[in-house]
Amino acid sequence: MRRKAFFGVAAILFASLSPVAAAGDGEWAPDAPLIAGIETAFRAQMASGMTDIGNHPAQAPASLDGYVRTYAGETVRGERIVVGALVDAAMLGKPPGIVIGTMETLPQVSDGGCGVMHLWYHVETHKIETVCNFRL
């Protein structure tokens, strides 16, 4: 009986600590005009300087047009966010360009410095957060 009570209390505590999804949370596909606006704003941010995951100054190896830029949309706790994974096309051996995918199709690369950049665009506030990978 004590074991049942323990697991019941543990389940309640775990559930209370887990983030609760808001109504409407989930994936969505950003459209071309939204992506174009994000990229216009991000070009200026790239020109002013980037930082890596350790918050060290870093330089992109190519202009934005030299990247394979994969974007997906996700709503988290009611906030719409465009998530981007930008990888230097030379690193992938693929032609540069824009790909609209899903969270699952975003490239997963763990090094590469600013040859691999991650971007989060907050749709309602127009805030862009970015970071370059570590260089191993």
N, C-alpha and C positions, 0 to 999 in steps of 0.2 A: 504494500500500500504506500509506503514512504517513497519507493521508487517512482510510482505513478504520479504522485504529487510533485516530486522533484522535476520530472520531465514536463509535467503540465506547466509549472512555474517557469521553467527554462524556455519553453516554447513561447509563453506570453512575453517574457523579457526579450527574447530574440526578435519577435514580431514587432515589439515597440522600438527596437533599435534599427530595424531595417527601414530604408527610405521608402516612403509610400508614393506610388505613382499617382500623379494628378490625372484627372479626366482629360483625355486628349493627348497624353504622353505617347510617344512612339516615333517612328521614322516618317519622313516625308521627303519629297524630291524638290530641291531648290531649282528655280527656273533660270533660263539664260540671262534675263535682265538683272536678276538679283546677283548672279555670279559676276556679271560684268561690273556692277557697282562695287562689289567686294574687291575685285581685282584692281579697279581704278584706285580705291583707297589704299590697298595694300602696296601698290607700286611706290607710292609716296613713303610709306613706312619702310620699305626695303631700302630706298635711297637714303633715308636718314640713319640707317644702321640697324643691325640685327644683334641678338644675343643668343647664346646657346643655352642648353638646359642648366648649366652652372652659372648663368647670368654673366658670362664673359662676352666681350665684343666679338662679333663674327661677321664675315663677309660672304654673301651669296656668290657662288661660282659662275652664275649665269643670270641673265635678265629673266624676269618672270616668264617670258615667252619661250625660254629654253627648258621649261619644266613640264612634266606630265602632272597635271593638276586635277586630282580626284576630289570631288565634293559629295557630301551627303548631308541630309537634314535630319535633325533629331529634336524632339521636344522633351525637355527634362523639367519636371515639376512646373509645368505650364510655360516654360521659357523655350522659344524656338531658337535653335542654334544651328548654324551651318558649320560643319566640321570639314576641314580640308587637309589632305596629305599631298604635299608638293615635292616631287622627286626630280632631280636633275635628269633630263632625258638621256644624257650620255651614260649615267649610272645604270639605267634600266635597259639601254639599247633599244628604246622605243621612240617613235616620233613624239615631239612635245604637243601639248594640246589639253583641252578640257574634257574630263570624264565626269559624268554625274552618275554616281553609284549609290550603294547602300553602306551603312556602317561596317558591314561585314566585308565589303570589297575594297575598303580603304587599304592602301599598301601599308605593311607593317615592316619598317626598317629601323634598326636600332643604332646605327652609326651614320657617318657621312657628313657630319658638320652641317653647314647650311646647304649642302646638296640635298638634304632632306629637311623640309620645314613642315611644321604642324600649325594649323590655323583654326581658330574658333571665332566665328562672327556671331555676335548677339543681335538678332534681327530687330528687336524693339529699340535697343539703345544705340545701334550701329557701332558698337565697340568691337574692335579687332584685337585678339590676343594671338601672338605667334611665338614660336620658339624653334630654334634650330637644334638638330641632334648633336650629341657629343661627337667629336672626331676621335676615333680609336686609332 
